[in-house]
Amino acid sequence: MTNKETDNSLDTAKDEAAKAAKFLFDRETWIALGMTALKIAVIIIVSIIVVQVGRYIIRKIFKIKFRGRNRHDERREQTLRRLLENALIYVVYFSAILAVLQEFNIDVKGLLAGAGVLGLAVGFGAQSLVKDVISGFFILFEDQFSVGDYVEIGTAKGRVEEIGLRTTKIKNFTGELFILPNGTITQVVNYSLKNSLAIVDVTIPFVLGIEKVEKSIEEFLDSMSKDNPDLLSKPKLIGAHDFTEDAVIERIIVETKPMRHYDTARLISIGIKKHLEREGIEIPYPTLVSRSFNTE
């Protein structure tokens, strides 16, 4: 290496050392670094505060929404609350990361554009999945039905076994399990939200004496209302409902707990038959009317 080349190398090293010293000991440089660090710290602190306040508001909303309800599905509430809290965390922290990158003079427009294109592609490729998830969210949020409810959705009728963000599972009395994508659920009949009404029709031949039989039935209904926890009111004999050539059909109604009208109607029918037989009165077997009514 020639003397000239050696001198050039020394000059370059001196220039680099001078630049480094200027960078390290320059007041404006440290002020700029300090301001950047302060801005990043503020962004982080603000994002944490926003997340905590948002979680507090979400929990308050859920407490107000579920206060005073007749039924309370704690697992459903926790699932929905955590979903909203996680969505809040992802949005706030993602925004904080973008703000921090901007402080380092990194252009985030390309990143956002790429994320938008990717999201659009995923949206087009998984439209049914997105529809199922959104529908599942609103089923949970609006409390259209809960686990254990007896519902009718399309051709599926039975008790709800499980509610997820994508699918709902319904099991009927014979054991079949219906798995329904939430996006296909457009109409729901929920039999468990309100009280039910049990209806029993009793055929009384004219030759037995209507008043005598009615009095005996009233005695049985009075005794039954004291022992059955499913009854929400006293069974009522409302009187003649229809007539045949030789008999009158009288109707009994009673308000029951949700979905307990089937068992209650059977108990009333069997009880009336046995009670009248003990009284020496023979009548045709009472007729069950298998219908459910919302009475609230």
C-alpha positions as CSV (number, residue, x, y, z in Angstrom):
1,M,0.0,0.0,0.0
2,T,1.4,3.4,-1.0
3,N,1.7,6.3,1.3
4,K,-1.1,8.1,-0.5
5,E,-3.5,5.2,0.0
6,T,-2.5,5.0,3.6
7,D,-3.2,8.7,4.1
8,N,-6.6,8.4,2.4
9,S,-7.6,5.5,4.7
10,L,-6.6,7.5,7.7
11,D,-8.6,10.5,6.5
12,T,-11.6,8.3,6.0
13,A,-11.3,6.8,9.4
14,K,-11.0,10.2,10.9
15,D,-14.1,11.4,9.1
16,E,-16.1,8.4,10.3
17,A,-14.9,9.0,13.9
18,A,-15.8,12.6,13.6
19,K,-19.3,11.7,12.4
20,A,-19.7,9.2,15.1
21,A,-18.6,11.7,17.7
22,K,-20.9,14.3,16.3
23,F,-23.8,11.8,16.4
24,L,-23.1,10.7,20.0
25,F,-22.4,14.1,21.5
26,D,-24.7,16.3,19.4
27,R,-27.4,17.8,21.6
28,E,-30.1,17.8,18.8
29,T,-29.5,14.1,18.1
30,W,-30.2,13.2,21.7
31,I,-33.2,15.5,21.9
32,A,-34.6,13.9,18.8
33,L,-34.0,10.4,20.2
34,G,-35.5,11.4,23.5
35,M,-38.6,12.8,21.9
36,T,-39.0,9.6,19.8
37,A,-38.7,7.5,22.9
38,L,-41.1,9.7,24.8
39,K,-43.7,9.4,22.0
40,I,-43.3,5.6,21.9
41,A,-43.8,5.5,25.6
42,V,-46.9,7.7,25.4
43,I,-48.3,5.5,22.6
44,I,-47.8,2.4,24.7
45,I,-49.3,3.9,27.8
46,V,-52.3,5.3,26.0
47,S,-52.9,1.9,24.3
48,I,-52.8,0.1,27.6
49,I,-55.2,2.7,29.1
50,V,-57.6,2.4,26.2
51,V,-57.6,-1.4,26.5
52,Q,-58.3,-1.3,30.2
53,V,-61.1,1.3,29.9
54,G,-62.6,-0.7,27.0
55,R,-62.6,-3.9,28.9
56,Y,-64.2,-2.2,31.9
57,I,-66.9,-0.7,29.6
58,I,-67.6,-4.1,28.0
59,R,-67.9,-5.8,31.4
60,K,-70.3,-3.0,32.6
61,I,-72.4,-3.5,29.5
62,F,-72.7,-7.2,30.1
63,K,-73.7,-6.7,33.7
64,I,-76.4,-4.3,32.7
65,K,-77.6,-6.6,29.9
66,F,-77.9,-9.7,32.0
67,R,-79.2,-8.0,35.1
68,G,-82.7,-9.2,36.1
69,R,-83.0,-11.9,33.5
70,N,-85.0,-15.1,34.3
71,R,-82.1,-17.2,33.2
72,H,-78.4,-16.8,33.1
73,D,-75.9,-18.7,30.9
74,E,-72.6,-17.8,32.4
75,R,-70.6,-19.7,29.8
76,R,-72.2,-17.9,27.0
77,E,-71.7,-14.6,28.6
78,Q,-68.0,-15.3,29.2
79,T,-67.5,-16.5,25.6
80,L,-69.0,-13.4,24.1
81,R,-67.2,-11.0,26.6
82,R,-63.8,-12.6,25.9
83,L,-64.5,-12.3,22.2
84,L,-65.2,-8.6,22.4
85,E,-62.2,-8.0,24.7
86,N,-59.8,-9.9,22.4
87,A,-61.1,-7.9,19.4
88,L,-60.5,-4.7,21.3
89,I,-57.0,-5.7,22.2
90,Y,-56.1,-6.7,18.6
91,V,-57.4,-3.4,17.2
92,V,-55.7,-1.2,19.8
93,Y,-52.3,-2.9,19.8
94,F,-52.2,-3.2,16.0
95,S,-52.9,0.6,15.8
96,A,-50.2,1.2,18.4
97,I,-47.6,-0.9,16.5
98,L,-48.4,1.2,13.3
99,A,-47.9,4.4,15.3
100,V,-44.6,3.2,16.7
101,L,-43.4,2.3,13.2
102,Q,-44.3,5.7,11.9
103,E,-42.1,7.2,14.7
104,F,-39.1,5.4,13.1
105,N,-40.0,6.9,9.7
106,I,-41.2,3.5,8.4
107,D,-43.8,3.9,5.7
108,V,-46.8,1.8,6.9
109,K,-49.0,2.6,3.8
110,G,-47.6,-0.4,1.9
111,L,-48.1,-2.6,5.0
112,L,-51.8,-1.5,5.3
113,A,-52.3,-1.9,1.5
114,G,-50.9,-5.5,1.7
115,A,-53.0,-6.3,4.7
116,G,-56.1,-4.9,2.9
117,V,-55.4,-7.0,-0.2
118,L,-54.8,-10.1,2.0
119,G,-58.0,-9.5,4.0
120,L,-60.0,-9.0,0.7
121,A,-58.6,-12.3,-0.6
122,V,-59.4,-14.2,2.6
123,G,-62.9,-12.6,2.6
124,F,-63.7,-13.8,-0.9
125,G,-62.3,-17.2,-0.2
126,A,-64.1,-17.8,3.0
127,Q,-67.4,-15.9,2.6
128,S,-69.5,-18.7,4.2
129,L,-67.1,-19.0,7.1
130,V,-67.2,-15.2,7.8
131,K,-71.0,-15.3,7.5
132,D,-71.2,-18.2,10.0
133,V,-69.0,-16.4,12.5
134,I,-70.9,-13.1,12.2
135,S,-74.2,-14.8,12.6
136,G,-72.9,-16.8,15.6
137,F,-71.7,-13.6,17.2
138,F,-75.2,-12.0,16.9
139,I,-76.9,-15.2,18.1
140,L,-74.8,-15.0,21.3
141,F,-75.0,-11.2,21.7
142,E,-78.8,-11.1,21.2
143,D,-79.4,-14.2,23.3
144,Q,-81.7,-15.7,20.7
145,F,-81.3,-19.1,22.4
146,S,-79.0,-20.8,24.9
147,V,-77.7,-24.2,25.7
148,G,-80.6,-26.3,27.1
149,D,-83.3,-24.4,25.3
150,Y,-85.9,-26.3,23.3
151,V,-86.0,-24.8,19.8
152,E,-87.1,-25.3,16.3
153,I,-84.8,-24.2,13.5
154,G,-86.0,-25.2,10.0
155,T,-86.4,-29.0,10.1
156,A,-84.4,-29.4,13.3
157,K,-86.3,-29.5,16.5
158,G,-84.9,-30.4,19.9
159,R,-82.7,-29.2,22.7
160,V,-79.6,-27.0,22.1
161,E,-76.5,-29.0,22.9
162,E,-73.9,-26.5,22.0
163,I,-73.6,-22.9,20.5
164,G,-70.4,-21.9,18.8
165,L,-69.3,-19.0,16.6
166,R,-69.5,-21.2,13.5
167,T,-72.1,-23.9,14.2
168,T,-75.0,-24.8,16.5
169,K,-75.8,-28.3,17.6
170,I,-79.4,-29.5,18.3
171,K,-80.3,-32.9,19.6
172,N,-83.9,-34.2,19.2
173,F,-85.8,-36.7,21.4
174,T,-84.8,-39.7,19.3
175,G,-81.1,-38.9,19.6
176,E,-80.2,-37.4,16.2
177,L,-77.8,-34.5,16.4
178,F,-78.3,-31.7,14.0
179,I,-75.2,-29.5,13.2
180,L,-76.3,-26.3,11.7
181,P,-74.0,-23.6,10.3
182,N,-74.9,-20.3,12.0
183,G,-75.1,-18.6,8.6
184,T,-78.1,-20.7,7.6
185,I,-80.1,-19.9,10.7
186,T,-82.7,-17.4,9.5
187,Q,-85.7,-18.1,11.8
188,V,-85.8,-19.6,15.3
189,V,-88.8,-20.8,17.4
190,N,-87.7,-20.9,21.0
191,Y,-90.1,-22.8,23.3
192,S,-88.1,-22.2,26.4
193,L,-88.2,-18.4,26.8
194,K,-91.8,-18.1,28.1
195,N,-94.1,-20.1,30.2
196,S,-96.2,-22.8,28.5
197,L,-99.9,-23.7,28.7
198,A,-101.0,-27.3,29.2
199,I,-104.4,-28.1,27.7
200,V,-106.5,-31.2,28.4
201,D,-109.9,-32.0,26.9
202,V,-112.3,-34.3,28.9
203,T,-115.3,-35.9,27.3
204,I,-118.3,-36.2,29.7
205,P,-121.3,-38.2,28.6
206,F,-124.6,-36.5,29.3
207,V,-126.0,-39.5,31.2
208,L,-123.3,-39.2,33.9
209,G,-124.5,-35.7,35.0
210,I,-122.3,-32.8,33.9
211,E,-122.4,-30.9,37.3
212,K,-121.5,-34.1,39.3
213,V,-118.5,-34.8,37.1
214,E,-117.3,-31.2,37.0
215,K,-117.4,-31.0,40.8
216,S,-115.3,-34.2,41.0
217,I,-112.8,-32.9,38.5
218,E,-112.5,-29.6,40.4
219,E,-111.7,-31.5,43.6
220,F,-108.9,-33.4,41.8
221,L,-107.5,-30.1,40.3
222,D,-107.4,-28.5,43.7
223,S,-105.4,-31.3,45.2
224,M,-103.0,-31.5,42.2
225,S,-102.1,-27.8,42.4
226,K,-100.6,-28.2,45.8
227,D,-98.1,-31.0,44.9
228,N,-96.8,-30.1,41.5
229,P,-93.8,-27.7,41.3
230,D,-94.2,-27.3,37.5
231,L,-97.5,-25.6,37.9
232,L,-97.4,-21.8,38.0
233,S,-101.1,-21.3,38.6
234,K,-104.1,-23.4,39.6
235,P,-105.5,-25.7,36.9
236,K,-108.7,-24.3,35.6
237,L,-111.8,-26.1,34.3
238,I,-113.0,-23.5,31.8
239,G,-116.1,-25.4,30.8
240,A,-117.7,-26.7,27.6
241,H,-115.4,-26.5,24.6
242,D,-117.4,-28.7,22.1
243,F,-120.3,-31.1,21.9
244,T,-121.0,-34.5,20.4
245,E,-124.4,-36.3,20.1
246,D,-124.2,-37.7,23.6
247,A,-121.4,-35.9,25.4
248,V,-119.9,-32.5,26.2
249,I,-116.1,-31.9,25.8
250,E,-114.8,-29.7,28.6
251,R,-111.4,-28.1,28.6
252,I,-108.8,-27.7,31.3
253,I,-105.9,-25.3,31.1
254,V,-103.0,-24.5,33.4
255,E,-99.9,-22.4,33.1
256,T,-96.6,-24.3,33.5
257,K,-92.9,-23.7,33.5
258,P,-91.4,-23.6,30.0
259,M,-91.7,-26.9,28.1
260,R,-93.4,-28.7,31.1
261,H,-96.8,-28.6,29.5
262,Y,-96.4,-32.1,28.0
263,D,-95.7,-33.9,31.2
264,T,-98.3,-31.8,33.1
265,A,-101.0,-32.6,30.6
266,R,-100.3,-36.3,30.9
267,L,-100.4,-36.1,34.7
268,I,-103.7,-34.3,34.6
269,S,-105.2,-36.8,32.1
270,I,-104.1,-39.9,34.1
271,G,-105.0,-38.3,37.4
272,I,-108.5,-37.4,36.3
273,K,-109.1,-40.9,34.9
274,K,-108.0,-42.5,38.2
275,H,-109.8,-40.0,40.4
276,L,-113.2,-40.5,38.6
277,E,-112.8,-44.2,38.7
278,R,-112.4,-44.1,42.4
279,E,-115.6,-42.0,42.5
280,G,-117.4,-44.7,40.4
281,I,-117.5,-42.5,37.3
282,E,-116.5,-44.1,34.0
283,I,-115.6,-41.6,31.2
284,P,-113.5,-41.9,28.0
285,Y,-109.8,-41.2,28.4
286,P,-109.1,-37.5,28.4
287,T,-107.6,-36.0,25.3
288,L,-104.2,-34.3,25.3
289,V,-103.8,-31.2,23.2
290,S,-100.1,-31.1,22.5
291,R,-99.5,-27.4,21.9
292,S,-97.3,-24.9,23.5
293,F,-98.2,-21.3,24.1
294,N,-96.1,-18.4,25.3
295,T,-98.1,-16.8,28.1
296,E,-95.9,-13.9,28.9
